[in-house]
Amino acid sequence: MVAITTPDSHQFPWYVRLFFWNQKRRYGKVLDPARLWGRTPKVFAGLALLYGALARRSSPIEPALRTLITVRVSQINWCSFCVDVNAATALKRGVSEEKLLAIAAFRDSALFSEQKNSALAYAEAMTFTGRHSSQEDFAKLRVHFSDDAIIELTALIGFQNLSSKFNAALQVPLQGFCAVMPPPAQNCEQA
């Protein structure tokens, strides 16, 4: 990290350290963004609760699609860390390397279903500056998702925009989770 660092000696409250312990168990190390968010413990706790709600098993958005969306939003926002960790998660969730490498061109790829195309197009409409969702976007979404699922999809995209913009602004580097994804800047138009 170039902008702000958090030394290991920084004093974190017990509930932040508990979250760090869980990350070590899951990823083998504490993630750099967690150390940064942990410097504002109450905000971090709220963020962790929101992430947990969006990542729950009973979500109406299937795990592989959630991950494809987080990768695409991360590419657009130039968050190398997010592309790295989310691409690794995508592979664990059964997304092929071929699909990961084609995600920026999903509209022109036969690898993506109409459902995934509609969700990824909506993610782009929410993420690219100067764009917004249209009635056509919602019509395509409603073919595949209930209104409640669309609300949750919107929350997921909003969360990933927050997370990836935070990490990109603070120049959080890759942590070496996935060798498959090229850097975000090579996969997207200007946001």
PLY file of the C-alpha trace (Angstrom):
ply
format ascii 1.0
element vertex 191
property float x
property float y
property float z
element edge 190
property int vertex1
property int vertex2
end_header
0.00 0.00 0.00
1.37 3.34 -0.97
-1.17 5.79 0.46
-1.76 4.59 4.04
-0.25 1.68 5.93
-1.29 -0.06 9.08
1.58 -1.58 11.04
1.04 -4.91 12.75
1.45 -3.13 16.08
-1.70 -1.02 15.56
-4.13 -1.67 18.39
-7.37 -3.18 17.13
-10.43 -3.94 19.29
-11.18 -7.59 20.06
-14.01 -7.83 17.52
-11.73 -6.62 14.71
-9.05 -9.11 15.79
-11.71 -11.84 15.67
-12.46 -10.89 12.07
-8.70 -10.98 11.33
-8.49 -14.47 12.83
-11.26 -15.63 10.51
-9.46 -14.13 7.48
-6.24 -15.93 8.44
-8.19 -19.16 8.63
-9.90 -18.57 5.27
-7.15 -16.88 3.23
-3.99 -17.76 5.12
-3.39 -14.11 6.02
-5.14 -10.91 7.05
-6.21 -8.98 3.97
-4.74 -5.50 3.55
-8.18 -3.82 3.19
-9.28 -5.34 6.52
-6.29 -3.74 8.25
-7.28 -0.39 6.75
-11.00 -0.66 7.55
-10.05 -1.94 11.01
-8.61 1.48 11.84
-12.24 2.67 12.02
-13.65 -0.25 14.04
-17.33 0.76 14.12
-17.42 1.41 10.38
-15.59 -1.86 9.82
-18.12 -3.76 11.93
-21.00 -2.30 9.91
-19.25 -3.12 6.66
-18.58 -6.69 7.80
-22.25 -7.16 8.72
-23.35 -5.87 5.32
-20.88 -8.15 3.53
-22.09 -11.11 5.58
-25.70 -10.40 4.67
-24.86 -10.19 0.96
-22.68 -13.33 1.03
-25.16 -15.53 2.88
-26.02 -18.98 1.52
-29.71 -18.13 1.19
-29.08 -15.17 -1.14
-31.33 -15.20 -4.21
-28.21 -14.46 -6.30
-26.19 -17.63 -6.89
-22.58 -17.55 -5.61
-20.90 -17.81 -9.05
-22.94 -14.88 -10.38
-22.23 -12.80 -7.27
-18.54 -13.36 -7.86
-18.69 -12.54 -11.58
-20.38 -9.26 -10.67
-17.74 -8.41 -8.07
-14.95 -9.14 -10.56
-16.52 -6.93 -13.25
-17.21 -4.02 -10.89
-13.64 -4.33 -9.58
-12.23 -4.21 -13.12
-14.17 -1.05 -13.90
-12.98 0.61 -10.69
-9.35 -0.39 -11.30
-9.08 -2.34 -8.06
-6.28 -4.86 -8.57
-6.72 -6.31 -5.09
-10.45 -6.90 -5.65
-9.95 -8.51 -9.05
-7.30 -10.76 -7.51
-9.32 -12.01 -4.53
-12.66 -12.18 -6.37
-11.20 -14.03 -9.36
-9.73 -16.62 -7.00
-13.15 -16.96 -5.35
-14.79 -17.32 -8.77
-12.50 -20.23 -9.65
-13.36 -21.92 -6.33
-17.05 -21.47 -7.18
-16.67 -23.26 -10.50
-16.29 -20.31 -12.88
-13.93 -21.32 -15.69
-10.69 -19.50 -16.44
-12.04 -18.88 -19.94
-15.10 -17.12 -18.54
-13.00 -15.03 -16.15
-10.77 -13.85 -18.98
-13.82 -12.99 -21.12
-15.80 -11.10 -18.47
-15.00 -7.61 -19.76
-16.43 -8.66 -23.15
-19.38 -10.63 -21.75
-21.84 -9.13 -24.24
-19.90 -10.61 -27.17
-19.20 -13.98 -25.55
-21.26 -17.14 -25.84
-19.91 -18.14 -22.41
-22.47 -16.02 -20.54
-26.16 -16.85 -20.26
-28.88 -14.23 -20.74
-29.30 -14.15 -16.96
-25.62 -13.40 -16.38
-25.58 -10.89 -19.25
-28.51 -8.98 -17.76
-26.89 -8.86 -14.30
-23.47 -7.84 -15.65
-24.99 -5.15 -17.89
-26.85 -3.80 -14.86
-23.59 -3.82 -12.85
-21.90 -1.80 -15.59
-24.80 0.67 -15.75
-24.48 1.23 -12.01
-20.69 1.44 -12.02
-19.55 3.41 -15.06
-19.66 7.15 -14.47
-22.21 8.84 -16.69
-24.39 5.74 -17.08
-27.50 4.66 -15.27
-29.91 1.77 -15.38
-32.70 1.92 -17.93
-36.17 0.44 -18.28
-34.61 -2.01 -20.74
-32.12 -3.11 -18.07
-34.97 -3.78 -15.64
-37.04 -5.60 -18.25
-34.10 -7.96 -18.91
-33.49 -8.44 -15.18
-37.15 -9.24 -14.47
-37.03 -12.17 -16.88
-34.52 -13.86 -14.54
-34.91 -12.25 -11.10
-37.70 -11.34 -8.69
-37.97 -7.76 -7.44
-36.40 -8.83 -4.13
-33.49 -10.41 -6.01
-33.04 -7.21 -8.06
-32.87 -5.20 -4.85
-30.24 -7.57 -3.47
-28.34 -7.47 -6.77
-28.37 -3.68 -6.55
-27.05 -3.83 -2.97
-24.27 -6.22 -4.00
-23.19 -3.94 -6.85
-23.31 -0.91 -4.56
-21.26 -2.72 -1.92
-18.64 -3.80 -4.45
-18.41 -0.24 -5.77
-17.76 0.98 -2.21
-15.19 -1.72 -1.55
-13.31 -1.47 -4.84
-13.25 2.33 -4.86
-11.96 2.33 -1.27
-9.18 -0.13 -2.14
-8.26 1.57 -5.42
-8.12 5.01 -3.77
-5.79 3.70 -1.07
-3.75 1.79 -3.66
-4.20 -1.60 -2.02
-1.97 -4.00 -4.00
-2.61 -7.53 -5.20
-2.10 -10.18 -2.54
-1.36 -13.03 -4.94
-4.58 -15.03 -4.77
-5.15 -15.58 -8.50
-2.74 -15.80 -11.43
-5.55 -16.03 -14.02
-6.84 -12.47 -14.18
-4.95 -9.77 -16.06
-4.74 -6.38 -14.33
-8.07 -4.49 -14.27
-6.79 -1.64 -16.46
-6.28 -4.04 -19.35
-9.86 -5.29 -19.19
-12.09 -2.24 -19.24
-12.86 1.07 -20.84
-12.47 4.30 -18.89
-14.89 4.50 -15.98
0 1
1 2
2 3
3 4
4 5
5 6
6 7
7 8
8 9
9 10
10 11
11 12
12 13
13 14
14 15
15 16
16 17
17 18
18 19
19 20
20 21
21 22
22 23
23 24
24 25
25 26
26 27
27 28
28 29
29 30
30 31
31 32
32 33
33 34
34 35
35 36
36 37
37 38
38 39
39 40
40 41
41 42
42 43
43 44
44 45
45 46
46 47
47 48
48 49
49 50
50 51
51 52
52 53
53 54
54 55
55 56
56 57
57 58
58 59
59 60
60 61
61 62
62 63
63 64
64 65
65 66
66 67
67 68
68 69
69 70
70 71
71 72
72 73
73 74
74 75
75 76
76 77
77 78
78 79
79 80
80 81
81 82
82 83
83 84
84 85
85 86
86 87
87 88
88 89
89 90
90 91
91 92
92 93
93 94
94 95
95 96
96 97
97 98
98 99
99 100
100 101
101 102
102 103
103 104
104 105
105 106
106 107
107 108
108 109
109 110
110 111
111 112
112 113
113 114
114 115
115 116
116 117
117 118
118 119
119 120
120 121
121 122
122 123
123 124
124 125
125 126
126 127
127 128
128 129
129 130
130 131
131 132
132 133
133 134
134 135
135 136
136 137
137 138
138 139
139 140
140 141
141 142
142 143
143 144
144 145
145 146
146 147
147 148
148 149
149 150
150 151
151 152
152 153
153 154
154 155
155 156
156 157
157 158
158 159
159 160
160 161
161 162
162 163
163 164
164 165
165 166
166 167
167 168
168 169
169 170
170 171
171 172
172 173
173 174
174 175
175 176
176 177
177 178
178 179
179 180
180 181
181 182
182 183
183 184
184 185
185 186
186 187
187 188
188 189
189 190
